């Protein structure tokens, strides 16, 4: 093991992240009653240019008026891109007027570490000016070739960054990739064409203590396809996935929650290795399979996720 270890910067339950356009107050109110772990109120792609200012006002009002914490929600706002004239007002207005109820700022199309630094500098100044007692985190949306080319450098930068999300739609568009739907598989590709990108982002996150989150699956009439995408992500180490429709929330929550049988086996692994250690052994056998220190680390991951979920439910 290297002497350099980057622990998780902040624990957060994010099995499902519900995307809600800020231009639709009715959808925002419904989101509060949903089972989503995290909600991001959108000012970017889901909002037409003529609705940007109104959406910003809606989001400020919703953050102030709805008791999101009582509903167990982690609240995020996706601001507009740094290359737009909307972005600075998104940060200033929303954070100054409702920052005390905001957990995260989702920055789209992050290409270089300086993109995150710019938003962080703004948050630093606003928090000091307003006297906020909590620190708002940052999430980076990796959805461009530049962002993926620099994903390790972005992840390594110190500061408020807590998570990275994979924005498959824009990633496909910028790469001029042929795809049948947002996040879906191309039948002409022998496997999962998003695997390499998701894997690279996940490794960068795990190397530097961030939570990796998968993005949207556009065909909300295809629950099987959505489940499959969740399972592929979970197999890589992804912690959760976007829900662009309420029907996808429970599916994501289920697929990114370890089954009870898996949790019980993890506990048995810990116990079996404890007994082996008492006998001076570094490895053991459980159900006809060898287990060792690596097995213990994997088991502890499963138990930690289960305990986090149980705390939220309680």
Phi, psi and omega in degrees: 000132177297152176289341178269113179231124178256104181286161179304126185293321178204127177288137178203134178275117187217045179300319179233132176238108184275124178270125183228122179294131180293346181278358184237091182301325181297319179293326178296316180297319178294325181299327181297332181266000183282174179265012181293139176290318184229146177231128170248124177274122193264132172248355187261250193298330183278001183239126179292152182308319182289347181257002186301312184293319179295320179298321179298317178295318179301317183293317178301315180296316181295320179297323181280326189269331184261135179276083184292323182296321179297336179266005176072028184263140166268126187253131179228154174234127174271115179279170175283165185296154180295345179270008180248164177272000178276333194301312187294325178288328175303309183293310184296309185292311184294314184288319179296321187266343182213015184298335180292344179249013184249133179264323189217153169241123180265117183261118183279156172050044177293128182246328182218160180304329182297334177297317178291320181299322181298314180293321179297318180299320178295317179297319179303313184292317181294316181298319178294317182294323184269350180071032179296145181262355177237160185254120180283131179274170180235141171242139179253129178265111181268106187214018177227158175302323179296318179297318180290324178295333182249018189298324179292319179294321178296314181296326185283340184296132180287161176135215188274352185300127181244331187209158172236140177243145177262114180267088190294328185294306179291328178299318178294317182295314182293330178273359183056039181279142175277124180216151184275330176198169182297115178081355180277169181267145175271119183298344179274355179258132183282071180135214182254111184288349179263357187301312185298316181293314180297318180296316181296316179296319181296316179298318178299318179297312183292329180291330187239018170080032179249160176269124177270130182233134177275152184270212192280156169236109193292329185273087183284000173270004182240078181296329180294315178297322179294315178300317180299319179295320177299315183294321177297318179295315180299324180296333180274342184113006176296144184264343182184180185214153176292150168241116178264359177216143181305331181294342182271349185296304182297326179298314179295317179301319180293312187289334179258014171252128180294133177300154182302322180297324179291322179294316180296321178295322178300319179293323178293325178297315179300316182293317181296320179288329176295317178295321179295320180296324178296335180264007179080021181251143179266348180225167181209177177239135178221120181056037177079013181233143179285138174230148181212202184299324178295322177299321180296318179297318178295320179296319180295327176299314181298315181295321180297318178297315181299318181293323177296318179295317181296324178294321180293317180296321180292000000 
